[in-house]
Amino acid sequence: MGFPSTKTCRLTNPSPVPLSFKLRMSDDGTQPAVSSFDQIRNDSDPSWTEGIHFYVEPREFTMNPRQGTIPPQGHQDIEVTLCSNTVMEFYRTMLVDLEGFGSGVASLSITARCLVPELRVYPHMLLYDECRLKVPYERKFLVVNDTHLPGCYGLVPQKRMEDTPVFYSSPQPCGIVQPHSIAEIPVVLEVQTLGEHRTSVVIGVFGDERNPRSVVLQSTGRLADIYPVPRLIEFGRIPALQPNSQTFTLFNEGLVPRDFRIETVCKPHCYIIEPREGVIPTRGKIPVTITATLDDTGLVADTVQLFIGNSLWTTFMLVAVGTGTKIVTDKPFVPELSLGCQFRYEHYSPKFKPQPPKEKRTSLGYSAFQMRRFKIRNGEEPATALRESWDPAQPLGAEAFSILPQSGVLQPGERQQVSFTFSGHLNTTASVTALCHVEGGPTYEVGLTGEASHLSYSLSQREINCGFQMFNNLHHSTVTLANTGKIEFKWMLNLSIAEQHLPGVFVVNPTIGSIAPGGKQVLKFFYMPGVPGAFSRTFQLKVGGLDPENICLKGETFFPMISVNLPWNIEGNEKYEQLIKHLQQYSQRKKSVEQKKTQTPRTQILKMENVKPRVPDSGIVPNTQLQIKMVTMLIEEAALELQEMLISHLPNSFPDKELCQSLVKVELPEYVLDMGTVRKGYTERRTLMITNPGRMPVSFQVDVSALQGTGFRVNLDQIQSLPHRHTIMLEVCFESAHRSRGDVDVLLPIEVAKGPTYNIRLRATVLELSLHLSGQGLEARLEFSPPALKMGWTPQWR
């Protein structure tokens, strides 16, 4: 497609007089076709991804010369060039009109098939590695063509915003790759912000706009060559509550000095950094000391952030293992605790109390609190009340567990509910024993174990690609929601409020629930898009207290349809006339200002070879693309009218098949095939082209029973699975021998499986003549060599 293919034929004049001729192509359009050589001049042309928008049928055949005069016994070589903008098989007729003799006195059959080559792009991910900010780096994509046809490709230019993190462009974005060869697309990348980036790039193939090649540019933005050594700071085993120091070095291998700042993420109060900020000289280094005073025992890990200017440049880790105890007293135990001299039988308690460290701060992740409730019941009923208290001298882990209340009085038969609260750093576990002392009674032990974690989940897919499907069929897809954390969570899933008014039926089941750690839930999506064309729906998933996340359902729907190279008759139908008027106005508004104003033809009717055309009425619609758009609009209108009935069954049941099938049973305008005047005893034939303009194979049946006794007949009655954009020939024959004089008018239905019914109005007028001719006339005769022209396989561009 888009690559011109030329064949030559010869037009011979065997008559004794010169003949002036004009050539025309049957069923060819008027808007100039686009060649690949023109296409590669503009990488921003929307046709790379949207296809060419024709306002009238494209003119894909050219003849050179198109007219001229052939001397007696002479000949004229004719070059016929096909530049296809349509993927299809062509069956066309080149007709010759002779000045002074008539139209279509000779004809030449032309066949061709147009394809789009399958191009592949390597690699799928182009690695730029580490890139300095706003410095251009160039890499190359390879476009591989393993077919026997040339191909045309183009890198779709980037749409940049103010905050676009990566800029990309190409000095040679478009080109042609020859058969069995490789072409290169250089891509220049400039990273604008720090960090890792994955930038999606689209490479279009002219004529295959529905399947753009999506590739990725991977890069990491960085400033000058600044880095810490080592990147892991290990303190080893150090006593809690006592200061310990480690040193690392910041290096700057760049050509300019850089401002820096260092921060810790989780427990900044536990670390002293010297220097915390400053300037690293050009090609210099700065030693940095971190002094840690841990407020916890066990494994402690923290993240160190290095800022260059105001931007986070890199992070590295700090790890330590705290040992010892976190409990301090207001009086020391060592070297000795003197109790002094006391009476022999009197008890004496030293006056000191356990205390947590003076500075106590806790950094909590999401869902870090776990509540445990413990009830104490006094089963005895002594004369006096019992006093119970929790022994604070038992190490509970001061930053991990808290108990409320810590003491109290229980009356006989009374209960006291005690709350245990665990708060810890993310991904930490603590285990202690709490002691409950009862005055004058026993001491009870309660084992406490706590673990801090956060909610986490996974989705098997976040974007459901539904592909191409029937718009009025019920379809389903599934997504698996899994709890990958250690905490049970509740979830809720609903269709986005902004999209609930859109047509179609979109349901998910279930919509709410809870999932235990390690558990899974299969989410079943049921949908019937309701109208043909592309669709997209967003379901919002809410897990616990986390931010909502979207699950997107995308696809494109179709309905089985055909097109016949005949005009429509909409005269007298106000609804159809309004639709056509709307479509024509819309097409006119979309015309480019560079193009010459071209009006949609309304007076042209199909001209068959060897037949003088009739001028149609104003209600004739000959434009095939306009017809296809109108069919789609009629289907959409019918679907929207039934939308309320479609959703009335929800949520208990889905629409039945009969209701869904009624969406395509719309009344369409009639095609018109007028055979004109046929002399009695003669037979007229017309060859029609029935094309599948949709995206999927289509089956249809011609109701030949409607033609019985009318003089009309056709050469086929049923077609199964006509492929996408393929055409089949339908021969219509009218035999006038057994018909009386006058008009013949019959309606021929073509029933499309799971689609609408198309009707062709067949007309002819039988004429009986009694003529006597005298005198001698001159017969004009032309001959083609070869008798038929086969264009072969032509690469196509849409």
Disulfide bonds with the S-S distance in Angstrom:
none
